[in-house]
Amino acid sequence: AEREVLAEFLRNDGLLLATSICGNEAFADSFRREIALILPDSPLRAMPTDHPALSNSFGGFDVTSVTIRTPGAGGPGNGITRRSAAPALEIAEIDGFAGVFFSPLDISCALESQNSVQCPGYSTDDAAKIVANLIIFGMQQ
């Protein structure tokens, strides 16, 4: 029943933004399975790097290249690597409407603390810009 209610919400142009807390792969796999059950005709797929939701063309930010942080092997205290790349985002479209945005990398911890180095994800500034873009884009479809 809960899946059907969420599917109806999304079919009626609802918007779902999800992130894998601390980049947890088990959560990411579980979320993908649930969306496949909820929207069998609209599976999650990698967001193209030229998707308008990553641009500033609709009043958002240019987030085509962001800083992705990866904790060092062995956990906190073992350093962090940073690289510039397109955000790792997935999207599900329902009848041409982008209704589900998913980040397998952490966004929420980055929004909570600039010093969150234990999770693979984004810098605080980039996380905020990504979320703003997805919401602004989603509302302007």
DSSP file (Angstrom, degrees, kcal/mol; ACC not computed):
  #  RESIDUE AA STRUCTURE BP1 BP2  ACC     N-H-->O    O-->H-N    N-H-->O    O-->H-N    TCO  KAPPA ALPHA  PHI   PSI    X-CA   Y-CA   Z-CA
    1    1 A A     >        0   0    0      0, 0.0     4,-2.1     0, 0.0     5,-0.2   0.000 360.0 360.0 360.0 -39.9    0.0    0.0    0.0
    2    2 A E  H  >  +     0   0    0      1,-0.2     4,-2.2     2,-0.2     5,-0.2   0.894 360.0  51.1 -66.0 -39.0    2.9    2.4    0.8
    3    3 A R  H  > S+     0   0    0      1,-0.2     4,-2.7     2,-0.2    -1,-0.2   0.914 109.6  50.3 -63.3 -41.7    4.5    1.7   -2.5
    4    4 A E  H  > S+     0   0    0      2,-0.2     4,-2.5     1,-0.2    -2,-0.2   0.891 109.2  50.8 -65.4 -39.2    1.3    2.4   -4.4
    5    5 A V  H  X S+     0   0    0     -4,-2.1     4,-2.3     2,-0.2    -1,-0.2   0.922 112.6  46.4 -63.8 -43.3    0.8    5.7   -2.5
    6    6 A L  H  X S+     0   0    0     -4,-2.2     4,-2.5     2,-0.2    -2,-0.2   0.907 111.5  51.9 -65.8 -40.6    4.3    6.8   -3.4
    7    7 A A  H  X S+     0   0    0     -4,-2.7     4,-2.6     2,-0.2    -2,-0.2   0.914 110.3  48.5 -61.1 -42.4    3.8    5.8   -7.0
    8    8 A E  H  X S+     0   0    0     -4,-2.5     4,-1.4     2,-0.2    -2,-0.2   0.915 110.0  52.2 -64.2 -42.5    0.6    7.8   -7.2
    9    9 A F  H  <>S+     0   0    0     -4,-2.3     5,-1.8     1,-0.2     3,-0.3   0.929 113.3  44.1 -56.7 -46.9    2.4   10.8   -5.7
   10   10 A L  H ><5S+     0   0    0     -4,-2.5     3,-1.2     1,-0.2    -2,-0.2   0.868 109.6  55.0 -69.7 -36.8    5.2   10.5   -8.3
   11   11 A R  H 3<5S+     0   0    0     -4,-2.6    -1,-0.2     1,-0.3    -2,-0.2   0.757 103.6  58.1 -66.4 -23.1    2.7   10.0  -11.2
   12   12 A N  T 3<5S-     0   0    0     -4,-1.4    -1,-0.3    -3,-0.3    -2,-0.1  -0.074 133.4 -88.9 -97.3  32.6    1.0   13.2  -10.1
   13   13 A D  T < 5S+     0   0    0     -3,-1.2    -3,-0.2     1,-0.2    -2,-0.2   0.740  75.2 157.6  68.7  26.9    4.2   15.2  -10.6
   14   14 A G      < -     0   0    0     -5,-1.8     2,-0.4    -6,-0.2    -1,-0.2  -0.388  33.7-134.6 -72.4 161.7    5.5   14.7   -7.1
   15   15 A L        -     0   0    0     -2,-0.1     2,-0.5     2,-0.0    85,-0.2  -0.978  17.0-170.1-126.0 130.9    9.2   15.0   -6.5
   16   16 A L  E     -a  100   0A   0     83,-3.0    85,-2.8    -2,-0.4     2,-0.5  -0.985   1.2-173.9-123.4 123.1   11.5   12.7   -4.5
   17   17 A L  E     +a  101   0A   0     -2,-0.5     2,-0.3    83,-0.2    85,-0.2  -0.975  14.6 174.5-116.5 120.3   15.1   13.6   -3.6
   18   18 A A  E     -a  102   0A   0     83,-2.7    85,-2.1    -2,-0.5     2,-0.3  -0.930  12.4-172.5-129.3 150.7   17.0   10.8   -1.9
   19   19 A T  E     -a  103   0A   0     -2,-0.3     2,-0.9    83,-0.2    87,-0.1  -0.995  31.1-117.5-140.6 145.0   20.6   10.4   -0.9
   20   20 A S    >   -     0   0    0     83,-2.4     3,-2.8    85,-0.4     5,-0.1  -0.732  40.0-124.1 -82.9 107.5   22.5    7.4    0.5
   21   21 A I  G >  S-     0   0    0     -2,-0.9     3,-1.4     1,-0.3     6,-0.1  -0.300  91.3  -3.2 -58.9 128.3   23.6    8.6    3.9
   22   22 A C  G 3  S-     0   0    0      1,-0.3    -1,-0.3    97,-0.1     3,-0.2   0.716 122.3 -76.6  59.1  24.5   27.3    8.3    4.3
   23   23 A G  G <  S-     0   0    0     -3,-2.8     2,-0.4     1,-0.2    -1,-0.3   0.796  71.2-176.0  63.7  29.0   27.4    6.8    0.8
   24   24 A N    <>  -     0   0    0     -3,-1.4     4,-2.2     1,-0.2    -1,-0.2  -0.443  17.1-158.8 -67.1 116.6   26.2    3.5    2.1
   25   25 A E  H  > S+     0   0    0     -2,-0.4     4,-2.6     1,-0.2     5,-0.2   0.845  89.9  56.2 -66.7 -35.3   26.2    1.0   -0.8
   26   26 A A  H  > S+     0   0    0      2,-0.2     4,-2.2     1,-0.2    -1,-0.2   0.906 109.4  46.9 -64.2 -40.5   23.7   -1.4    0.8
   27   27 A F  H  > S+     0   0    0      2,-0.2     4,-3.1     1,-0.2     5,-0.2   0.935 110.7  52.4 -64.3 -45.0   21.2    1.5    1.2
   28   28 A A  H  X S+     0   0    0     -4,-2.2     4,-2.3     1,-0.2    -2,-0.2   0.921 110.9  46.9 -57.8 -45.5   21.8    2.6   -2.4
   29   29 A D  H  X S+     0   0    0     -4,-2.6     4,-2.0     1,-0.2    -1,-0.2   0.911 113.6  48.7 -62.6 -42.5   21.1   -1.0   -3.7
   30   30 A S  H  X S+     0   0    0     -4,-2.2     4,-2.3     2,-0.2    -2,-0.2   0.905 110.3  50.8 -64.5 -42.6   18.0   -1.2   -1.5
   31   31 A F  H  X S+     0   0    0     -4,-3.1     4,-2.6     1,-0.2     5,-0.2   0.924 109.3  50.7 -62.2 -44.3   16.7    2.2   -2.7
   32   32 A R  H  X S+     0   0    0     -4,-2.3     4,-2.1    -5,-0.2    12,-0.2   0.908 110.1  50.3 -60.5 -41.7   17.2    1.2   -6.4
   33   33 A R  H  X S+     0   0    0     -4,-2.0     4,-1.7     2,-0.2    -1,-0.2   0.919 110.9  49.2 -62.1 -43.5   15.2   -2.0   -5.8
   34   34 A E  H  X S+     0   0    0     -4,-2.3     4,-2.6     1,-0.2     5,-0.2   0.924 110.6  49.0 -63.6 -45.0   12.4   -0.1   -4.1
   35   35 A I  H  X S+     0   0    0     -4,-2.6     4,-3.3     1,-0.2    -1,-0.2   0.888 108.2  54.9 -63.3 -37.0   12.1    2.4   -6.9
   36   36 A A  H  < S+     0   0    0     -4,-2.1    -1,-0.2    -5,-0.2    -2,-0.2   0.863 112.1  43.9 -63.2 -34.9   12.1   -0.4   -9.5
   37   37 A L  H  < S+     0   0    0     -4,-1.7    -2,-0.2    -5,-0.1    -1,-0.2   0.867 118.1  44.0 -74.9 -37.3    9.1   -2.0   -7.6
   38   38 A I  H  < S+     0   0    0     -4,-2.6    -2,-0.2     1,-0.3    -3,-0.2   0.885 129.9  23.9 -74.7 -40.5    7.3    1.4   -7.2
   39   39 A L    ><  +     0   0    0     -4,-3.3     3,-2.1    -5,-0.2    -1,-0.3  -0.623  68.0 168.3-125.9  70.7    8.0    2.6  -10.8
   40   40 A P  T 3  S+     0   0    0      0, 0.0    -1,-0.1     0, 0.0    -2,-0.1   0.758  82.3  45.8 -60.8 -23.7    8.5   -0.6  -12.9
   41   41 A D  T 3  S+     0   0    0      1,-0.2    -5,-0.1    -3,-0.1    -2,-0.0   0.411 113.9  50.5 -95.8   1.8    8.3    1.4  -16.2
   42   42 A S  S <  S-     0   0    0     -3,-2.1    -1,-0.2    -7,-0.2    -3,-0.1  -0.516  75.3-178.6-137.9  67.0   10.6    4.2  -15.0
   43   43 A P        -     0   0    0      0, 0.0    50,-0.4     0, 0.0     2,-0.1  -0.242  36.4 -97.0 -68.8 156.1   13.8    2.8  -13.6
   44   44 A L        +     0   0    0    -12,-0.2     2,-0.3    48,-0.1    48,-0.2  -0.464  49.1 176.1 -65.0 142.1   16.5    4.9  -12.1
   45   45 A R  E     -B   91   0A   0     46,-1.8    46,-2.8    -2,-0.1     2,-0.1  -0.961  40.2 -79.0-143.5 160.5   19.3    5.6  -14.6
   46   46 A A  E     -B   90   0A   0     -2,-0.3    44,-0.3    44,-0.2    42,-0.1  -0.368  49.0-117.8 -60.9 135.2   22.5    7.6  -14.5
   47   47 A M        -     0   0    0     42,-2.8    42,-0.3    40,-0.1    -1,-0.1  -0.626  33.5-113.0 -74.2 128.2   21.8   11.3  -15.0
   48   48 A P    >   -     0   0    0      0, 0.0     3,-1.9     0, 0.0    -1,-0.1  -0.311  18.8-123.8 -60.6 145.5   23.5   12.5  -18.2
   49   49 A T  T 3  S+     0   0    0      1,-0.3    -2,-0.1    37,-0.1     5,-0.0   0.679 112.0  52.5 -67.2 -15.8   26.3   14.9  -17.5
   50   50 A D  T 3  S+     0   0    0      3,-0.0    -1,-0.3     5,-0.0     5,-0.1   0.193  77.5 136.5-102.4  16.5   24.6   17.4  -19.8
   51   51 A H    X   -     0   0    0     -3,-1.9     3,-2.1     1,-0.1     4,-0.3  -0.393  62.8-125.9 -63.1 137.9   21.2   17.2  -18.0
   52   52 A P  G >  S+     0   0    0      0, 0.0     3,-1.5     0, 0.0     5,-0.3   0.744 105.4  71.4 -60.0 -22.8   19.7   20.7  -17.6
   53   53 A A  G 3  S+     0   0    0      1,-0.3     8,-0.2     4,-0.1    84,-0.2   0.685  96.7  52.9 -66.4 -15.4   19.3   20.1  -13.8
   54   54 A L  G <  S+     0   0    0     -3,-2.1     9,-2.9     8,-0.1    10,-0.3   0.465 102.8  74.2 -95.3  -2.9   23.1   20.4  -13.6
   55   55 A S  S <  S-     0   0    0     -3,-1.5     3,-0.3    -4,-0.3     6,-0.3  -0.463  81.9-123.5-104.8 176.4   23.3   23.7  -15.4
   56   56 A N  S >  S+     0   0    0      1,-0.2     3,-1.5    -2,-0.2     6,-0.1   0.206  79.5 109.6 -99.4  14.0   22.4   27.3  -14.5
   57   57 A S  T 3  S+     0   0    0     -5,-0.3    -1,-0.2     1,-0.3    -4,-0.1   0.633  81.5  41.7 -68.3 -14.2   20.0   27.6  -17.4
   58   58 A F  T 3  S-     0   0    0     -3,-0.3    -1,-0.3    -6,-0.3    -2,-0.1   0.143 133.4 -78.5-119.4  17.2   16.9   27.7  -15.2
   59   59 A G  S <  S+     0   0    0     -3,-1.5    -2,-0.1     1,-0.2    -3,-0.1   0.504 101.0 102.9 100.7   5.3   18.2   29.9  -12.4
   60   60 A G  S    S-     0   0    0     -5,-0.2     2,-0.3     1,-0.1    -1,-0.2   0.116  74.1 -75.6 -96.2-146.7   20.3   27.4  -10.5
   61   61 A F        -     0   0    0     68,-0.3     2,-1.0    -6,-0.3    -1,-0.1  -0.776  36.9-107.0-115.0 157.7   24.0   26.8  -10.4
   62   62 A D        +     0   0    0     -2,-0.3    -7,-0.2    -6,-0.1     3,-0.2  -0.781  47.3 159.9 -83.2 105.0   26.5   25.3  -12.8
   63   63 A V        +     0   0    0     -9,-2.9    -8,-0.2    -2,-1.0     3,-0.2  -0.116  30.7 119.9-118.2  35.0   27.2   22.0  -11.0
   64   64 A T  S    S+     0   0    0    -10,-0.3     2,-0.4     1,-0.2    -1,-0.1   0.734  85.2  32.4 -70.2 -21.0   28.6   20.1  -14.0
   65   65 A S  S    S+     0   0    0     -3,-0.2     2,-0.3    21,-0.1    21,-0.3  -0.972  78.0 163.5-137.7 122.7   31.8   19.7  -12.1
   66   66 A V  E     -D   85   0B   0     19,-3.5    19,-2.2    -2,-0.4     2,-0.6  -0.793  42.8 -95.2-129.7 170.6   31.9   19.4   -8.3
   67   67 A T  E     -D   84   0B   0     -2,-0.3    56,-1.1    17,-0.2     2,-0.5  -0.819  35.4-163.1 -92.0 122.1   34.3   18.3   -5.6
   68   68 A I  E     -DE  83 122B   0     15,-3.1    15,-1.7    -2,-0.6     2,-0.4  -0.925   6.4-153.2-107.2 124.5   33.8   14.6   -4.6
   69   69 A R  E     -DE  82 121B   0     52,-3.6    52,-1.8    -2,-0.5    13,-0.2  -0.777  10.5-173.0 -98.8 138.9   35.4   13.6   -1.4
   70   70 A T  E     -D   81   0B   0     11,-2.6    11,-2.9    -2,-0.4    49,-0.1  -0.984  23.6-126.5-131.4 122.1   36.5   10.0   -0.7
   71   71 A P  E     -D   80   0B   0      0, 0.0     9,-0.3     0, 0.0     3,-0.1  -0.293  34.0-102.9 -63.6 150.4   37.7    9.0    2.8
   72   72 A G    >   -     0   0    0      7,-3.0     3,-1.4     3,-0.2     6,-0.2  -0.296  47.4 -83.1 -68.6 158.0   41.1    7.3    3.0
   73   73 A A  T 3  S+     0   0    0      1,-0.2    -1,-0.1     5,-0.2     0, 0.0  -0.349 115.6  37.8 -60.6 139.6   41.3    3.5    3.4
   74   74 A G  T 3  S-     0   0    0     -3,-0.1    -1,-0.2     3,-0.0    -2,-0.1   0.435 114.3 -95.7  96.6  -0.3   41.0    2.5    7.0
   75   75 A G  S X  S+     0   0    0     -3,-1.4     3,-1.4     3,-0.1    -3,-0.2  -0.383  77.2   3.6  94.8-169.1   38.4    5.1    8.0
   76   76 A P  T 3  S+     0   0    0      0, 0.0    42,-0.1     0, 0.0     4,-0.1  -0.146 120.0  33.4 -56.5 145.8   38.5    8.5    9.6
   77   77 A G  T 3  S+     0   0    0      2,-0.1     3,-0.1    40,-0.0    -2,-0.1   0.320  92.0  95.2  91.9  -8.6   41.9   10.0   10.3
   78   78 A N  S <  S-     0   0    0     -3,-1.4    -5,-0.2     1,-0.3    -3,-0.1   0.052  94.8 -99.4-103.8  25.7   43.5    8.4    7.3
   79   79 A G        -     0   0    0     -7,-0.1    -7,-3.0    -8,-0.1     2,-0.4  -0.034  30.5-109.8  86.0 170.7   43.1   11.3    5.0
   80   80 A I  E     -D   71   0B   0     -9,-0.3     2,-0.4    -3,-0.1    38,-0.0  -0.998  16.4-144.4-142.9 139.9   40.7   12.2    2.3
   81   81 A T  E     -D   70   0B   0    -11,-2.9   -11,-2.6    -2,-0.4     2,-0.4  -0.825  13.2-159.8-105.1 149.2   41.1   12.5   -1.4
   82   82 A R  E     +D   69   0B   0     -2,-0.4     2,-0.3   -13,-0.2   -13,-0.2  -0.976  12.4 172.8-127.4 140.3   39.3   15.0   -3.5
   83   83 A R  E     -D   68   0B   0    -15,-1.7   -15,-3.1    -2,-0.4     2,-0.5  -0.991  29.6-123.0-143.2 152.0   38.6   15.0   -7.2
   84   84 A S  E     +D   67   0B   0     -2,-0.3     2,-0.3   -17,-0.2   -17,-0.2  -0.823  50.8 129.7 -95.4 132.2   36.6   17.1   -9.6
   85   85 A A  E     -D   66   0B   0    -19,-2.2   -19,-3.5    -2,-0.5     3,-0.1  -0.965  61.8 -71.5-164.3 171.6   33.9   15.3  -11.6
   86   86 A A        -     0   0    0     -2,-0.3   -21,-0.1   -21,-0.3   -22,-0.1  -0.476  66.9 -91.1 -68.3 148.7   30.2   15.5  -12.5
   87   87 A P        -     0   0    0      0, 0.0     2,-1.3     0, 0.0    -1,-0.1  -0.321  34.2-119.1 -61.5 145.9   27.9   14.7   -9.6
   88   88 A A        +     0   0    0     -3,-0.1    17,-0.6   -42,-0.1     2,-0.3  -0.740  56.6 153.2 -86.6  94.2   27.0   11.0   -9.3
   89   89 A L        -     0   0    0     -2,-1.3   -42,-2.8   -42,-0.3     2,-0.3  -0.921  31.5-157.4-127.4 150.5   23.2   11.3   -9.6
   90   90 A E  E     -BC  46 102A   0     12,-2.9    12,-2.7    -2,-0.3     2,-0.3  -0.916  11.8-163.4-123.9 154.1   20.5    9.0  -10.9
   91   91 A I  E     -BC  45 101A   0    -46,-2.8   -46,-1.8    -2,-0.3     2,-0.4  -0.983  12.8-160.4-139.8 144.9   17.1   10.0  -12.2
   92   92 A A  E     - C   0 100A   0      8,-2.1     8,-1.8    -2,-0.3     7,-1.7  -0.999  15.4-157.8-124.4 129.3   13.7    8.3  -12.8
   93   93 A E  E     - C   0  98A   0     -2,-0.4     2,-0.6   -50,-0.4     5,-0.2  -0.896   4.6-160.2-110.4 135.6   11.3   10.0  -15.2
   94   94 A I  E >  S- C   0  97A   0      3,-2.9     3,-1.8    -2,-0.4   -81,-0.1  -0.954  80.4 -24.3-115.1 111.8    7.6    9.4  -15.2
   95   95 A D  T 3  S-     0   0    0     -2,-0.6    -1,-0.2     1,-0.3     3,-0.1   0.890 129.4 -47.5  50.8  44.1    5.9   10.4  -18.5
   96   96 A G  T 3  S+     0   0    0      1,-0.2     2,-0.5    -3,-0.0    -1,-0.3   0.387 115.1 117.4  83.0  -3.5    8.8   12.8  -19.2
   97   97 A F  E <   - C   0  94A   0     -3,-1.8    -3,-2.9   -86,-0.0     2,-1.1  -0.863  67.6-130.8 -99.9 125.3    8.7   14.4  -15.7
   98   98 A A  E     + C   0  93A   0     -2,-0.5    -5,-0.2    -5,-0.2    43,-0.1  -0.634  43.7 157.8 -74.3 102.2   11.9   14.0  -13.6
   99   99 A G  E     +     0   0A   0     -7,-1.7   -83,-3.0    -2,-1.1     2,-0.5   0.701  53.4  47.3-103.3 -24.1   10.3   12.8  -10.4
  100  100 A V  E     -aC  16  92A   0     -8,-1.8    -8,-2.1   -85,-0.2     2,-0.4  -0.981  55.3-179.2-127.7 125.4   13.1   10.9   -8.6
  101  101 A F  E     -aC  17  91A   0    -85,-2.8   -83,-2.7    -2,-0.5     2,-0.4  -0.986  11.4-177.4-118.3 131.6   16.6   12.2   -8.1
  102  102 A F  E     -aC  18  90A   0    -12,-2.7   -12,-2.9    -2,-0.4   -83,-0.2  -0.994  15.8-163.6-135.0 133.3   19.0    9.9   -6.2
  103  103 A S  E     -a   19   0A   0    -85,-2.1   -83,-2.4    -2,-0.4   -14,-0.2  -0.960   6.1-166.7-112.9 116.0   22.6   10.4   -5.1
  104  104 A P  S    S+     0   0    0      0, 0.0     2,-0.3     0, 0.0   -76,-0.1   0.670  78.1  73.1 -72.2 -14.4   24.5    7.2   -4.2
  105  105 A L  S    S-     0   0    0    -17,-0.6   -85,-0.4     1,-0.1    16,-0.2  -0.704 103.1 -89.3 -94.6 153.6   27.1    9.6   -2.7
  106  106 A D  B     +f  121   0B   0     14,-2.6    16,-1.3    -2,-0.3   -85,-0.1  -0.363  51.1 155.8 -67.0 134.3   26.3   11.4    0.6
  107  107 A I     >  +     0   0    0     14,-0.2     4,-1.8    -4,-0.2     5,-0.2   0.595  68.7  61.0-116.7 -40.6   24.7   14.8    0.4
  108  108 A S  H  > S+     0   0    0      1,-0.2     4,-1.4     2,-0.2     5,-0.1   0.882 103.7  47.7 -64.9 -42.1   23.0   15.0    3.8
  109  109 A C  H  > S+     0   0    0      1,-0.2     4,-2.1     2,-0.2    -1,-0.2   0.886 110.2  54.5 -65.3 -36.8   26.2   14.8    6.0
  110  110 A A  H  4 S+     0   0    0      1,-0.2    -1,-0.2     2,-0.2    -2,-0.2   0.868 107.6  50.1 -63.8 -35.3   27.8   17.4    3.8
  111  111 A L  H  < S+     0   0    0     -4,-1.8    -1,-0.2     1,-0.2    -2,-0.2   0.800 112.1  48.6 -72.1 -27.5   24.9   19.8    4.4
  112  112 A E  H  < S+     0   0    0     -4,-1.4     2,-0.4     1,-0.3    -2,-0.2   0.837 123.6  13.3 -79.3 -34.4   25.2   19.2    8.2
  113  113 A S    ><  -     0   0    0     -4,-2.1     3,-1.1    -5,-0.1    -1,-0.3  -0.984  48.2-151.7-152.1 131.4   28.9   19.8    8.6
  114  114 A Q  T 3  S+     0   0    0     -2,-0.4    10,-0.2     1,-0.2    -1,-0.1   0.667 102.8  57.0 -71.3 -15.2   31.8   21.2    6.6
  115  115 A N  T 3   +     0   0    0     -3,-0.1     2,-1.2     9,-0.0    -1,-0.2   0.245  68.9 126.3-102.1  13.0   34.1   18.8    8.5
  116  116 A S    <   +     0   0    0     -3,-1.1     3,-0.1    -7,-0.2    -3,-0.1  -0.589  20.2 151.6 -75.7  99.8   32.3   15.6    7.6
  117  117 A V        +     0   0    0     -2,-1.2    -1,-0.2     1,-0.1     4,-0.1   0.426  50.8  79.5-109.7  -1.0   35.2   13.6    6.2
  118  118 A Q  S    S+     0   0    0     -3,-0.1    -1,-0.1   -47,-0.1    -2,-0.1   0.584  86.2  65.8 -85.1  -8.0   34.1   10.0    7.1
  119  119 A C  S    S-     0   0    0     -3,-0.1     2,-0.5     3,-0.1   -96,-0.2  -0.909  82.6-118.6-120.2 140.3   31.7    9.7    4.1
  120  120 A P  S    S+     0   0    0      0, 0.0   -14,-2.6     0, 0.0     2,-0.3  -0.630  72.6  89.0 -71.0 123.0   32.1    9.6    0.4
  121  121 A G  E     -Ef  69 106B   0    -52,-1.8   -52,-3.6    -2,-0.5     2,-0.2  -0.853  69.9 -43.1-178.2-147.0   30.3   12.6   -0.9
  122  122 A Y  E     -E   68   0B   0    -16,-1.3   -54,-0.2    -2,-0.3    -3,-0.1  -0.630  51.0 -96.0-111.9 163.1   30.4   16.3   -1.8
  123  123 A S     >  -     0   0    0    -56,-1.1     4,-2.8    -2,-0.2     5,-0.2  -0.367  44.8-107.8 -66.9 159.8   31.8   19.4   -0.3
  124  124 A T  H  > S+     0   0    0      1,-0.2     4,-2.2     2,-0.2     5,-0.2   0.926 119.0  47.8 -58.4 -47.4   29.3   21.4    1.7
  125  125 A D  H  > S+     0   0    0      1,-0.2     4,-2.1     2,-0.2    -1,-0.2   0.924 114.2  45.8 -61.8 -44.9   29.0   24.2   -0.9
  126  126 A D  H  > S+     0   0    0      2,-0.2     4,-2.7     1,-0.2    -1,-0.2   0.894 110.3  53.6 -67.8 -38.8   28.6   21.7   -3.8
  127  127 A A  H  X S+     0   0    0     -4,-2.8     4,-2.4     1,-0.2     5,-0.2   0.926 109.9  48.3 -59.9 -44.3   26.0   19.6   -1.8
  128  128 A A  H  X S+     0   0    0     -4,-2.2     4,-2.5    -5,-0.2    -1,-0.2   0.903 112.7  48.0 -63.6 -41.3   23.9   22.7   -1.2
  129  129 A K  H  X S+     0   0    0     -4,-2.1     4,-2.6     2,-0.2   -68,-0.3   0.892 110.6  51.4 -67.6 -39.5   24.1   23.8   -4.9
  130  130 A I  H  X S+     0   0    0     -4,-2.7     4,-2.5     2,-0.2    -2,-0.2   0.951 112.5  45.4 -61.2 -49.5   23.2   20.2   -6.1
  131  131 A V  H  X S+     0   0    0     -4,-2.4     4,-2.3     1,-0.2     5,-0.2   0.925 112.9  50.6 -61.7 -45.2   20.1   20.1   -3.8
  132  132 A A  H  X S+     0   0    0     -4,-2.5     4,-2.9     1,-0.2     5,-0.3   0.933 111.4  49.0 -58.2 -46.1   19.1   23.7   -4.8
  133  133 A N  H  X S+     0   0    0     -4,-2.6     4,-3.2     1,-0.2     5,-0.3   0.926 110.4  49.4 -59.9 -46.1   19.4   22.8   -8.5
  134  134 A L  H  X S+     0   0    0     -4,-2.5     4,-2.4     1,-0.2    -1,-0.2   0.898 115.2  43.8 -64.4 -39.4   17.4   19.6   -8.2
  135  135 A I  H  X S+     0   0    0     -4,-2.3     4,-2.3     2,-0.2    -2,-0.2   0.942 116.3  46.0 -70.0 -47.4   14.5   21.4   -6.3
  136  136 A I  H  X S+     0   0    0     -4,-2.9     4,-1.1    -5,-0.2    -2,-0.2   0.942 116.8  45.0 -60.8 -47.4   14.5   24.4   -8.6
  137  137 A F  H >X S+     0   0    0     -4,-3.2     3,-0.8    -5,-0.3     4,-0.6   0.944 112.2  52.1 -61.6 -47.4   14.6   22.2  -11.7
  138  138 A G  H >< S+     0   0    0     -4,-2.4     3,-0.7    -5,-0.3    -1,-0.2   0.869 110.6  47.8 -57.6 -38.8   12.0   19.9  -10.4
  139  139 A M  H 3< S+     0   0    0     -4,-2.3    -1,-0.3     1,-0.2    -2,-0.2   0.690 109.9  52.9 -77.4 -18.2    9.6   22.7   -9.6
  140  140 A Q  H <<        0   0    0     -4,-1.1    -1,-0.2    -3,-0.8    -2,-0.2   0.428 360.0 360.0 -98.2   1.4   10.0   24.3  -13.0
  141  141 A Q    <<        0   0    0     -3,-0.7    -1,-0.2    -4,-0.6    -2,-0.1   0.531 360.0 360.0 -65.1 360.0    9.3   21.3  -15.2
